[in-house]
Amino acid sequence: MAAARSSDGSGPLRRAGRVMGHALHTPFTGTAKGIRKATHAHGAGESGLGKLIELHAVNGAGDVMITIALASTVFFSVPTDEARGRVALYLAVTMLPFTLLAPVIGPLLDRLPHGRRAAMAGAMFARAVLALTMSGAVATGGLELYPAALGVLVCSKAYGVVRSAVVPRLLPPRFSLVKANSRVTLAGLLATGVAAPIGAGLQSIGSAWPLYGACTIFIGGTVLAFTLPHKVDSAKGERKARLVIPHDEERPADPRPGGSTKKNGSTKSGAKKEKPPGLRSVGPSVLHGLQANASHRALSGFLIFFLAFLLREQPLAGQSAAVSLGIVGVAAGTGNACGTAVGSWLRARGPEVIVATVLGLALGVAVLAAVFFSTLMVAALGAVAGFTQALSKLSLDAMIQRDVPEEVRTSAFARSETLLQMAWVVGGAIGIALPLNGVLGMSVAAGILALGAGASVRGLLGAARRGSPHPRVA
């Protein structure tokens, strides 16, 4: 009987232990299951898109950790004049060489159609190693920090190009490309929002700790990249896309058996080897959409660098420099998330009209910010810039899906992303070189958008009236 009572007495303790363990375990497992359910909904789990969404979230979290470490070293740890020199040096040593490397990234990745998973894993692992390398130099801000930062930048952009090329191969049934990109982008934004305060907390421990965190995150991303479906590495039916057409080519080869190619007024037999179609061969929408998106991306680079210095020297009313930058950053991030959500809701209806409309909206707000320069207008421009950039990019994706033949679509995504990254670098360079005058800065921002509007809006609206010459919307 005593043994039985002893056994019975220990039962409640075991049960209490199990209940406590379950209570502590449930929040984490429940959150993980909720995230997995959201990322794998509507067929995304079966197609593999869910895993790409999770991989992009990991990418965003790791990148923001590195950004926090670099910002504290290059920007916040020194006086404003010295910080400007350091950032200019950072641009010269990292981003200017990147403008030379960026045009090469797309063509190089075109040569790796069977190794996209390995390319994304390699970009993750390289950043893990570089983050660990940077951890020894981040405290001093020595010159050895900059080559590593260049490597991180190149790997990050290479991952972005490959990811854009992979998305079309992972679409679930009846799932538009704009909706898929909306999910991927939202995952990256949410992960960035979660990782940013964690990175700030690690920064308070030591300047190298955010880089240790980034290293750990990217190692996880390396493993996750190889869990993507094997069809990611398939290149069946693909050809390379060019952004221009040779002068002797007035129109692309007729894809039908025995078709012909018209050159210089003559018709040649389809037996001649066909040239891969260029983006101009599928109508003006994609090219004008690229021009509009390039202005949005240039504005993004300009505002990041210009406002970083302006708000450090002239903080928002009653706020510190760090808080001022945080307010504008949160406004831009919120606008970006809203633009992504609206893009998914609109389901890419009339993408040319959407691109033209949001470009006009951003231009109007930039003009108001220049005329009525104030704290409120700066924050408003940041929010509108984030909103319009996201919605414009999603609309461009929809036009590529509709107008670019499937056999060259992944290559087209790689080339277009490379051009947009170059536009961001140019905008950033302007932001660093410009004097710290708020009205002047907002005027330049309006000028960047005005150039984009002048080059693209008329063509976009004309293309919208004529309709797509290649309607391929799924």
C-alpha positions as CSV (number, residue, x, y, z in Angstrom):
1,M,0.0,0.0,0.0
2,A,2.8,2.4,0.9
3,A,4.5,1.6,-2.4
4,A,1.2,2.3,-4.2
5,R,0.8,5.6,-2.3
6,S,4.4,6.5,-3.2
7,S,3.7,5.8,-6.7
8,D,0.5,7.7,-6.6
9,G,2.2,10.6,-4.9
10,S,4.8,10.9,-7.6
11,G,2.1,10.8,-10.3
12,P,0.9,14.4,-9.7
13,L,4.4,15.7,-9.7
14,R,5.1,14.1,-13.1
15,R,1.8,15.4,-14.4
16,A,2.6,18.9,-13.1
17,G,6.0,18.7,-14.8
18,R,4.4,17.7,-18.1
19,V,1.9,20.5,-17.8
20,M,4.6,23.0,-17.1
21,G,6.7,21.7,-19.9
22,H,3.8,21.8,-22.3
23,A,3.0,25.4,-21.2
24,L,6.5,26.5,-21.9
25,H,6.8,24.6,-25.2
26,T,3.5,25.5,-26.7
27,P,4.2,29.2,-27.5
28,F,7.2,28.3,-29.6
29,T,5.8,25.3,-31.3
30,G,2.4,27.1,-31.8
31,T,4.2,30.1,-33.4
32,A,6.3,27.8,-35.6
33,K,3.2,25.9,-36.7
34,G,1.3,29.2,-37.4
35,I,4.2,30.5,-39.5
36,R,4.4,27.2,-41.4
37,K,0.7,27.2,-42.0
38,A,0.7,30.8,-43.3
39,T,3.7,30.3,-45.7
40,H,2.4,27.0,-47.0
41,A,-1.2,28.1,-47.6
42,H,-3.1,27.8,-50.9
43,G,-0.8,25.2,-52.4
44,A,2.5,27.0,-51.6
45,G,3.6,24.1,-49.5
46,E,3.1,21.5,-52.3
47,S,4.7,23.7,-55.0
48,G,7.8,24.6,-52.9
49,L,6.9,28.3,-52.7
50,G,6.5,28.1,-49.0
51,K,10.1,27.0,-48.5
52,L,11.3,29.9,-50.7
53,I,9.2,32.3,-48.6
54,E,10.9,31.0,-45.5
55,L,14.3,31.2,-47.1
56,H,13.7,34.8,-48.0
57,A,12.7,35.6,-44.4
58,V,16.0,34.1,-43.3
59,N,17.8,36.3,-45.9
60,G,16.1,39.5,-44.7
61,A,16.9,38.7,-41.0
62,G,20.6,38.1,-41.8
63,D,20.9,41.2,-43.9
64,V,19.5,43.5,-41.3
65,M,21.9,42.1,-38.7
66,I,24.8,43.1,-40.9
67,T,23.3,46.5,-41.7
68,I,23.0,47.2,-37.9
69,A,26.7,46.3,-37.4
70,L,27.9,48.4,-40.3
71,A,25.7,51.4,-39.4
72,S,27.1,51.4,-35.9
73,T,30.7,51.3,-37.1
74,V,30.6,53.5,-40.3
75,F,27.9,55.9,-39.3
76,F,26.9,56.3,-35.6
77,S,30.3,55.9,-33.9
78,V,31.9,59.0,-35.3
79,P,31.1,62.7,-35.7
80,T,28.9,63.7,-38.7
81,D,31.7,65.1,-40.9
82,E,33.9,62.0,-40.4
83,A,30.8,59.7,-40.8
84,R,30.1,61.3,-44.2
85,G,33.7,60.6,-45.2
86,R,33.4,57.0,-44.0
87,V,30.2,56.4,-45.9
88,A,31.7,58.0,-49.0
89,L,34.6,55.6,-48.6
90,Y,32.2,52.7,-48.1
91,L,30.4,53.7,-51.4
92,A,33.7,54.0,-53.3
93,V,35.2,50.7,-52.0
94,T,32.0,48.6,-52.1
95,M,29.1,50.0,-54.2
96,L,31.1,51.6,-57.1
97,P,32.8,48.3,-57.8
98,F,29.4,46.7,-57.5
99,T,28.1,48.8,-60.4
100,L,30.8,47.1,-62.5
101,L,29.9,43.6,-61.1
102,A,26.1,44.0,-61.3
103,P,25.9,43.7,-65.1
104,V,27.9,40.5,-64.9
105,I,25.7,38.9,-62.2
106,G,22.7,38.2,-64.5
107,P,24.7,36.6,-67.4
108,L,26.8,34.5,-64.9
109,L,23.6,33.2,-63.3
110,D,22.2,32.4,-66.7
111,R,25.0,29.9,-67.0
112,L,23.9,28.2,-63.8
113,P,20.4,27.1,-64.6
114,H,21.0,23.7,-63.1
115,G,22.6,25.1,-59.9
116,R,20.1,27.7,-58.6
117,R,19.8,26.0,-55.2
118,A,23.5,25.8,-54.9
119,A,23.8,29.4,-56.0
120,M,21.4,30.6,-53.3
121,A,23.1,28.3,-50.7
122,G,26.5,29.6,-51.8
123,A,25.3,33.2,-51.4
124,M,24.1,32.4,-47.9
125,F,27.3,30.5,-46.8
126,A,29.6,33.2,-48.3
127,R,27.8,35.9,-46.2
128,A,28.1,33.7,-43.1
129,V,31.9,33.5,-43.6
130,L,32.1,37.2,-44.4
131,A,30.1,38.1,-41.4
132,L,32.5,36.2,-39.2
133,T,35.4,37.9,-41.0
134,M,33.9,41.3,-40.4
135,S,33.4,40.7,-36.7
136,G,37.1,41.2,-36.1
137,A,37.3,44.5,-38.0
138,V,33.9,46.1,-37.1
139,A,35.2,47.6,-33.8
140,T,38.0,49.5,-35.5
141,G,36.4,50.3,-38.8
142,G,39.6,49.5,-40.6
143,L,39.9,49.3,-44.4
144,E,39.8,45.5,-44.2
145,L,36.1,45.9,-43.4
146,Y,35.2,47.2,-46.8
147,P,36.2,44.3,-49.1
148,A,34.2,42.0,-46.9
149,A,31.3,44.4,-47.1
150,L,31.6,44.4,-50.9
151,G,31.4,40.7,-50.8
152,V,28.3,40.7,-48.6
153,L,26.7,43.2,-51.0
154,V,27.5,41.2,-54.1
155,C,26.2,37.9,-52.5
156,S,23.0,39.6,-51.3
157,K,22.2,40.9,-54.8
158,A,23.2,37.6,-56.4
159,Y,20.7,35.9,-54.1
160,G,18.0,38.4,-55.1
161,V,18.6,37.8,-58.8
162,V,18.4,34.1,-58.4
163,R,15.3,34.3,-56.2
164,S,13.5,36.4,-58.8
165,A,14.3,33.8,-61.4
166,V,13.2,30.9,-59.2
167,V,9.7,32.2,-58.2
168,P,8.0,31.5,-61.6
169,R,9.0,27.8,-61.3
170,L,7.4,27.5,-57.9
171,L,3.9,29.0,-58.6
172,P,1.0,26.9,-57.2
173,P,-2.0,26.3,-59.5
174,R,-4.0,29.4,-60.2
175,F,-1.5,31.5,-58.3
176,S,-0.4,34.7,-60.0
177,L,3.3,35.8,-60.0
178,V,2.4,39.1,-58.4
179,K,0.7,37.3,-55.5
180,A,3.7,35.0,-55.1
181,N,6.1,37.9,-55.0
182,S,3.8,39.7,-52.5
183,R,4.1,36.8,-50.1
184,V,7.9,36.5,-50.5
185,T,8.4,40.2,-50.0
186,L,6.1,40.4,-47.0
187,A,8.0,37.5,-45.4
188,G,11.3,39.4,-45.8
189,L,9.8,42.6,-44.4
190,L,8.3,40.8,-41.3
191,A,11.6,39.0,-40.7
192,T,13.5,42.3,-40.9
193,G,11.1,43.9,-38.4
194,V,11.6,41.0,-36.0
195,A,15.3,40.8,-36.4
196,A,16.0,44.5,-36.1
197,P,15.4,44.9,-32.4
198,I,17.2,41.6,-31.8
199,G,20.2,43.0,-33.7
200,A,20.0,46.2,-31.7
201,G,20.0,44.2,-28.5
202,L,23.1,42.2,-29.6
203,Q,24.8,45.5,-30.6
204,S,24.4,46.7,-27.0
205,I,26.4,43.6,-25.9
206,G,29.2,44.3,-28.4
207,S,29.8,45.6,-31.9
208,A,30.6,42.1,-33.2
209,W,27.6,40.3,-31.8
210,P,25.1,41.3,-34.6
211,L,27.6,39.7,-37.0
212,Y,27.7,36.5,-35.0
213,G,23.9,36.5,-35.2
214,A,24.1,37.1,-39.0
215,C,26.6,34.2,-39.3
216,T,24.3,31.8,-37.5
217,I,21.2,32.9,-39.5
218,F,23.0,32.5,-42.9
219,I,24.3,29.1,-42.0
220,G,20.7,28.1,-41.4
221,G,19.8,29.6,-44.7
222,T,22.5,27.6,-46.4
223,V,20.8,24.4,-45.2
224,L,17.3,25.6,-46.1
225,A,18.3,26.5,-49.7
226,F,19.0,22.8,-50.4
227,T,15.5,21.9,-49.2
228,L,13.9,23.7,-52.2
229,P,12.3,21.3,-54.8
230,H,14.6,19.9,-57.5
231,K,12.6,21.6,-60.2
232,V,14.2,24.9,-59.1
233,D,17.4,23.6,-60.9
234,S,15.5,22.6,-64.1
235,A,16.3,24.6,-67.2
236,K,13.9,22.8,-69.5
237,G,12.7,25.0,-72.3
238,E,14.7,28.1,-71.1
239,R,16.6,30.5,-73.3
240,K,18.4,33.8,-72.4
241,A,16.8,37.1,-72.7
242,R,18.5,40.3,-74.0
243,L,17.5,43.8,-73.0
244,V,18.2,45.1,-76.5
245,I,17.7,43.9,-80.0
246,P,20.5,44.0,-82.6
247,H,20.1,46.7,-85.2
248,D,19.6,44.1,-87.9
249,E,16.7,42.5,-86.1
250,E,13.4,44.2,-86.5
251,R,11.3,41.5,-84.9
252,P,11.9,38.2,-83.2
253,A,11.9,34.9,-85.0
254,D,8.6,33.3,-85.6
255,P,8.4,30.5,-83.0
256,R,6.2,28.3,-85.2
257,P,7.8,25.4,-87.1
258,G,9.0,26.6,-90.4
259,G,8.5,30.2,-89.4
260,S,10.6,33.1,-90.7
261,T,12.6,36.0,-89.4
262,K,12.3,39.4,-91.1
263,K,15.5,41.3,-91.3
264,N,16.2,44.5,-93.3
265,G,13.0,43.9,-95.3
266,S,14.0,40.4,-96.3
267,T,12.5,37.1,-95.1
268,K,14.9,34.3,-94.1
269,S,14.1,30.7,-93.6
270,G,13.2,29.4,-90.1
271,A,16.0,26.8,-90.6
272,K,18.4,29.5,-89.6
273,K,19.2,29.4,-85.9
274,E,16.9,31.6,-84.0
275,K,18.2,34.4,-81.8
276,P,16.9,34.6,-78.3
277,P,14.1,37.2,-78.1
278,G,14.9,40.5,-76.4
279,L,12.6,42.3,-73.9
280,R,11.7,44.9,-76.6
281,S,10.3,42.1,-78.8
282,V,7.4,41.6,-76.4
283,G,6.1,45.1,-76.4
284,P,6.9,48.4,-74.7
285,S,5.3,47.7,-71.4
286,V,8.2,45.8,-69.8
287,L,10.8,48.4,-70.9
288,H,8.7,51.4,-69.7
289,G,8.0,49.5,-66.5
290,L,11.7,49.1,-66.0
291,Q,12.3,52.8,-66.5
292,A,9.7,53.7,-64.0
293,N,11.0,51.2,-61.5
294,A,14.5,52.4,-62.0
295,S,13.4,55.8,-60.9
296,H,11.7,54.4,-57.8
297,R,14.9,52.4,-56.9
298,A,17.1,55.4,-57.5
299,L,14.9,57.4,-55.2
300,S,15.2,54.7,-52.5
301,G,19.0,54.8,-52.6
302,F,19.0,58.6,-52.6
303,L,16.7,58.9,-49.6
304,I,18.5,56.2,-47.5
305,F,21.8,58.1,-47.8
306,F,20.7,61.7,-47.9
307,L,18.2,61.4,-45.0
308,A,20.7,59.4,-42.9
309,F,23.0,62.5,-42.9
310,L,20.3,65.1,-42.9
311,L,18.5,63.7,-39.9
312,R,21.7,63.1,-38.0
313,E,22.6,66.8,-38.3
314,Q,19.0,68.1,-38.2
315,P,16.9,65.6,-36.3
316,L,13.1,65.6,-36.3
317,A,11.6,68.1,-33.8
318,G,12.2,66.9,-30.3
319,Q,13.9,63.7,-31.3
320,S,17.4,62.3,-31.3
321,A,19.1,61.4,-34.6
322,A,18.7,57.7,-34.0
323,V,15.0,58.1,-33.2
324,S,14.5,60.4,-36.2
325,L,16.0,57.8,-38.6
326,G,13.9,55.1,-36.9
327,I,10.7,57.0,-37.5
328,V,11.4,57.5,-41.2
329,G,12.6,53.9,-41.5
330,V,9.4,52.6,-39.9
331,A,7.3,54.8,-42.1
332,A,9.1,53.5,-45.2
333,G,8.8,49.9,-44.1
334,T,5.1,50.3,-43.3
335,G,4.5,51.9,-46.7
336,N,6.4,49.0,-48.4
337,A,4.3,46.4,-46.6
338,C,1.1,48.2,-47.5
339,G,2.2,48.4,-51.1
340,T,2.9,44.7,-51.2
341,A,-0.5,43.9,-49.6
342,V,-2.3,46.2,-52.1
343,G,-0.4,44.6,-55.0
344,S,-1.6,41.2,-54.0
345,W,-5.2,42.4,-53.5
346,L,-5.2,44.1,-56.9
347,R,-4.1,40.9,-58.6
348,A,-2.1,42.8,-61.2
349,R,-5.1,44.3,-62.9
350,G,-3.9,47.0,-65.4
351,P,-0.2,46.9,-64.3
352,E,0.8,49.7,-66.8
353,V,-1.9,52.0,-65.2
354,I,-0.8,51.1,-61.7
355,V,2.9,51.8,-62.4
356,A,2.1,55.2,-64.0
357,T,-0.3,56.1,-61.2
358,V,2.1,55.3,-58.3
359,L,4.9,57.1,-60.1
360,G,2.7,60.2,-60.3
361,L,1.7,59.8,-56.7
362,A,5.4,59.6,-55.5
363,L,6.3,62.6,-57.7
364,G,3.4,64.7,-56.3
365,V,4.4,64.0,-52.7
366,A,8.1,64.7,-53.4
367,V,7.1,68.1,-54.9
368,L,5.1,68.9,-51.8
369,A,8.0,67.8,-49.6
370,A,10.2,70.3,-51.5
371,V,7.7,73.1,-51.3
372,F,6.5,72.6,-47.8
373,F,9.6,71.0,-46.2
374,S,8.8,69.7,-42.7
375,T,9.1,66.8,-40.4
376,L,5.7,65.5,-41.4
377,M,6.5,65.8,-45.2
378,V,9.8,63.9,-44.8
379,A,8.0,61.0,-43.0
380,A,5.2,61.1,-45.6
381,L,7.7,60.9,-48.5
382,G,9.4,58.0,-46.8
383,A,6.1,56.1,-46.5
384,V,4.9,57.0,-50.0
385,A,8.3,56.0,-51.5
386,G,8.1,52.6,-49.8
387,F,4.5,52.1,-50.9
388,T,5.0,53.1,-54.5
389,Q,8.2,51.2,-54.9
390,A,6.6,47.9,-53.7
391,L,3.5,48.3,-55.8
392,S,5.4,49.4,-58.9
393,K,7.8,46.4,-58.6
394,L,4.9,43.9,-58.3
395,S,3.3,45.4,-61.3
396,L,6.5,45.1,-63.3
397,D,6.6,41.4,-62.3
398,A,3.1,41.0,-63.6
399,M,4.1,42.6,-66.9
400,I,7.0,40.2,-67.3
401,Q,4.8,37.3,-66.5
402,R,2.3,38.4,-69.1
403,D,4.6,39.6,-71.9
404,V,7.8,37.6,-71.7
405,P,7.6,34.1,-73.1
406,E,8.1,31.4,-70.5
407,E,11.3,30.1,-72.1
408,V,13.1,33.4,-71.4
409,R,11.1,34.6,-68.4
410,T,13.6,33.6,-65.7
411,S,16.5,35.2,-67.6
412,A,14.4,38.4,-67.9
413,F,13.9,38.6,-64.2
414,A,17.6,38.2,-63.6
415,R,18.5,41.0,-66.1
416,S,15.8,43.4,-64.8
417,E,16.8,42.9,-61.2
418,T,20.4,43.7,-62.1
419,L,19.4,47.0,-63.7
420,L,17.3,48.0,-60.7
421,Q,20.2,47.4,-58.3
422,M,22.4,49.6,-60.4
423,A,19.8,52.4,-60.2
424,W,19.8,52.1,-56.4
425,V,23.6,52.5,-56.4
426,V,23.4,55.6,-58.6
427,G,20.7,57.1,-56.3
428,G,22.8,56.4,-53.2
429,A,25.9,58.2,-54.8
430,I,23.8,61.3,-55.4
431,G,22.5,61.2,-51.8
432,I,26.1,61.2,-50.4
433,A,27.4,63.9,-52.7
434,L,24.5,66.4,-52.2
435,P,24.8,69.2,-49.6
436,L,22.7,68.7,-46.5
437,N,19.9,71.1,-47.4
438,G,16.4,69.7,-46.9
439,V,14.6,71.7,-49.6
440,L,17.4,70.9,-52.1
441,G,17.3,67.2,-51.2
442,M,13.5,67.0,-51.7
443,S,13.9,68.9,-55.0
444,V,16.4,66.4,-56.2
445,A,14.1,63.5,-55.1
446,A,11.3,65.1,-57.2
447,G,13.7,65.5,-60.1
448,I,14.6,61.8,-60.1
449,L,11.0,60.8,-60.2
450,A,10.3,63.5,-62.9
451,L,12.9,61.9,-65.1
452,G,11.4,58.5,-64.7
453,A,7.9,59.9,-65.4
454,G,9.0,61.7,-68.5
455,A,10.7,58.5,-69.8
456,S,7.9,56.1,-69.0
457,V,4.4,57.4,-68.3
458,R,3.4,58.2,-71.8
459,G,4.6,54.8,-73.1
460,L,2.9,53.0,-70.3
461,L,-0.5,54.6,-70.8
462,G,-0.2,54.1,-74.6
463,A,0.6,50.4,-74.1
464,A,-2.3,50.1,-71.7
465,R,-4.7,51.5,-74.4
466,R,-3.3,49.2,-77.0
467,G,-3.4,46.1,-74.8
468,S,-0.7,43.4,-74.5
469,P,0.6,41.9,-77.7
470,H,1.3,38.8,-75.8
471,P,-1.4,38.1,-73.3
472,R,-0.1,35.3,-71.2
473,V,-1.6,36.0,-67.8
474,A,-2.3,32.7,-65.9
